[in-house]
Amino acid sequence: MSSFQFVLAVKYRVIFSILLIVALSLVSTEAEAVVPAVPAPYSWTIAYDAASEMAAPNSSKVLCLNGLATFSPTYDSSLKAATIDSTPANSNQRGCKIDSSLTPILDSTAYFSLNFTAKLISESHTSANNRAGFSIILLGSNHVGIELGFWTNLVWAQNQNFGNTGSPRGEEVTFNTSAAFVDYRLQIRNNAYYLYANDSQILTGSLRDYTGNGFDIIYGQSNYTFIGDDTTSAQAKVAFSALSIEASVIYEYVTDAGDTVQAAPALPVTLRQAVANAPTSGAIITFDSSVGTMGNPVSLSSSLTLNPKLRLQADCANPVKIQGGALLLGGQNLLKGLDISVPTAAGPGILNNSPLPPKTGNLLTCMRVKIT
């Protein structure tokens, strides 16, 4: 326990840091033996998984504070989740931190992602409307990042001035955080943040530098993650069943079946946009469940060149339909669960566009390609 340092911030804020260390399945086992590994460095750690642990978070990984005293979140067997409860008074602050030795380097110019599954049972805040009883803080190695506040009907970004002057809230989205457990992914890449809820992107914006507001002891930290109540102006009870973090894997998520490229960050994201956003080597592109269906196929107006080592994958049981333009392989690509059809004039649906021999490194599985 002595390796952790917790600091009581002045002026009505207590911030408890938590490093939430994340696990995502990247590709099917049938692909792992053939497709090159995700480019290093890659760090992947699970902080808490209620489904397997069936208990409150292990204090050897996750340390939680009530003020300056440690506490263990209550495990609710009916919810199969742990709870952080700062009710019934706004003056209560509770939050958690993961052992910093488990923290990967979080490079804001590359990629890192905080994943958590949570249900906001209750939340209330003062009439100033510039605080939230449940907040997430994610800061990179350069102490730049984002703080998001969660109300029962809204998720919003905290501006740099904490609402002391000017507008307290930045971009926001109406979203029901209390109806059911939600799988959230707070992703930071290329100096912007993206929040996904159940694999649908709901919020995006620029990163913030929160230093210079009297709380540098907290917001001046690097590789920092927090979950809980960090204010004396709000209260909440939240249940969470999973916490984890990963770094250096780029995920792109296709939410629009059209064929445009917009300036990032942009909503929605087309397949061509996702490929443009991806790094020059190594990324994973997946699809929203509404995209690539029979009634809403991905429509390419021309051929699309895939970056080397790019993984374009969908569920084999629900293949994504792509039409109109050919996919040009950049080398060592994985294509999985795609149903591609192109007009005869566009040529084959998949072409090798790599200097490598045609059979080098590419893996196609659960695929159907036809010329219409």
Secondary structure, 3 states (H helix, E strand, C coil): CCCCCCCCCCCCECCCCCCCCCCCCCCCHHHHCCCCCCCCCCEEEEEEEHHHHCCCCCCCCEEEEECCEEECCEEECCCCEEEEECCCCCCCCEEEEECHHHCCCCCCCCEEEEEEEEEEEEEEECCCCCCCCEEEEEECCCCCEEEEEECCCEEEEECCCCCCCCCCEEEEEECCCCCCCEEEEEEEECCEEEEEECCEEEEEEECECCCCCCCHHHHCCCCEEEEECCECCEEEEEEEEEEEEEECCCEEEECCCCCCCCCCCCCCCCHHHHHHHCCCCCEEEEECCCCCCCCCCEECCCCEECCCCEEEECCCCCCEEEECCCEEECCCCEEECEEEEECHHHCCCEEECCCCCCCCCCEEECCEEEEC
